[in-house]
Structure formats: C-alpha cells, structure tokens
C-alpha cells in the first residue's frame, strides 16, 4: 500500500504543478505579449465601413473596412500571435472593437481611421461629421475575440476573383 500512496502523491504533485504553470502563463505571459504587440503596432488604415456585425455576447463589434489608404499591403499576424484584432489584405481590413457603452457606435458608410502608432480609432459619419475617437485599441483590455468568425470574413472579403 505504501508504494501506491507514493505514486498517488507524485501524480497529484505533477498535476498541481501543471495547473500552476498554466495559470502563470495566462496571468503573466499573455498580457506581456499583448502589450509588446501594441508597442510595435504601426498599422494605419483609412477607409469606409462596408460591413458590420453588431456587438456579440463579448460586447465586441466586427468591422469590415474598404481601405482608401494604408501603410501595409498585407497585415496578418495570425501565424506569429495567438492574440490579434486586425487583419488587412487586398484593401480590406477586418477589425474587432469593443462596443461603445455610450451608445455611439459604428454604422455602414462611416469613414474610419485606425492609427496604430497613436493607438486610436477615429470615426466620422457618412456626411463627414465627427462621431467619436477611441484612444485605446481593443487588445489592450480584451483578449477573447471570435477568431473563427473574423477568419471566415477575412477569407470571404479578400479572396481574389
């Protein structure tokens, strides 16, 4: 019996160690990785909103933008990051953004400027009137996004015909 108890204790110790390391990874490494992402984030996109999915259960918009100008031809960090909020290719950008709690939010036809260097999103309505400015991009405070949905929309909107 003594030998069996020894294996149970060792097994419990290994299991608890694994749980501890997973918790440490989620609490410390992922936030550091996301802040490093924004320290280097220099994407600039200016364009018009052509598709919008209103806030989902996580209070996140998915916004599709037809770009007039950008400093990238392709911006896709899916291979290097588990956390991302923007994809850009073929003059189409798809972003996640937290819904505005004041009720002022995106509409199809609005013009949008995403300025990664200054960590801002500026939105104007279709008449050119200023709607709002968001000064913190979403990844800095929200890390759970509908990746499957954004990947599907990205493939749909950027496929070459």
N, C-alpha and C positions, 0 to 999 in steps of 0.2 A: 504493500500500500504506500509506503514511503516514496518509492520511485515514481508512482503515478501522480502523487501530490506534487512532486518536484516538477514534473512535466506540465502540470496544470498551472503552477505558479509561473514557470518560464513562459508558457503560452500567453497568460494574462499580461505579463510584463511586456512582451513583444507587441501584443495588440494595443495596449495603452500607449506605448512608445510611438507606434504608427499613428494613432489618433492625435497625439500631441504634435507630431511633426506636420500633419495635415493642417491642424488648427494654426500653427505658427506660420505656415506657408500662406494661408488665406489672410491672416491678420497682418502680416508684415511684408511679405514679398510682393503680393499683388498690388497693394496701394503704392509701394515704391515704384514698381514697374509702370503703373499708370501715370504717376507724377513725372517720371522720366520721359514718357511718351509725350506729354504736353510741354515739357521743357524744349523738346526738339520739333514740335509740331509747327510747321510753317506753311501749311496749305492755305491758299487764297482762292476763293471761288466767288464769282459774281454771276447771277442768273435769275431765272424766273421759275417759280414753283409750278410744276406741271402735274404733280400727283401728290396726294396727302392722305395718310392714314391717321385718323384722329387718335387721341390717347388710348392706349390699351390698358390692361389691368395694372401695368407697372407705371402708368402715367407718362408714357413716352410716345411722342409723335414719330412717324417715319415720313420723311420729306424727300421727294424726288425733285431735283433741280436741273433744268436745261441751262447749261452754262454758256455765258457770253465770253467770259474770260477766266483763266486760271493760270497759276504758275507751274502746274504739272500737266502732263499729258495723261498719265496714269497714276493714281494714288490708291494702293491696295496693300494694306498691312496684315492681311489675314494669315499669311504664312509665318510672319515673324511675331505676331501678337495674338494672344487669346482675347485681348480686350481691344476693341476698336469701335468707333462710332461713325466713321465716314468712309465711303468708297467712291472713287472717281475714275471714269474712263469714257471715251467717245463723247465728250462734252456733257456727260450725265453724272450728277453727284447724287448719292443717296446718303442721308444722314439720319441719325437718331437725335432727338432732342427732348428734354423734359418739357412737359406741357406747362404753360404759364398759369399759375394759380390765380392770377388776377382776371383771367378770362380773356386776355388779349392774346391771340394766337395766330398761327399761320392760316392763309387761305390760298386756294389755287389762283394763280395770276399775280401774287405778290412777288416783288423783287427781293432777293436775299443776297447779302454779302457775308460770307464766312471768312473771317480773318484770323488764321491760326496764330500768327505772330503776336497779335494783340489780344488773343483769347476772347474774341467777340463774334456775335452774330447780330447783324443789323437787318431789320425787315421793314420794307415800305409797301404800302398797298398799291393796287394797280394804277392809281392816279398819281403815284409818286409821293404821297403823304407818309411821313414817318409814323410807323406803328409801334416799334419797340426796339430796344437793344438788350441783348443778353451778354453779360460780361464774364460768365464762367461757362466754358463748354461742358457738355454733359458728362464726359468721362470722369471729370474731377470729383463728382459726387454720386455717381450712379454707375454700377458696373454690370448690371444684369440687363442685357438687351435681347430682343428677339432676333438672334443671329440667323436662324433659318429663314425667316421672312425677308430680312434685308438681303441675304444672299440670293434668294429667289427673285426679288425685284431687280437686283443688280444684273443678274443674267438676262432677265426679260427686257430691261430697258437698254442694255448696252450691246446686245447681240447685233452683229453686222448683217445687214440684209442684202 
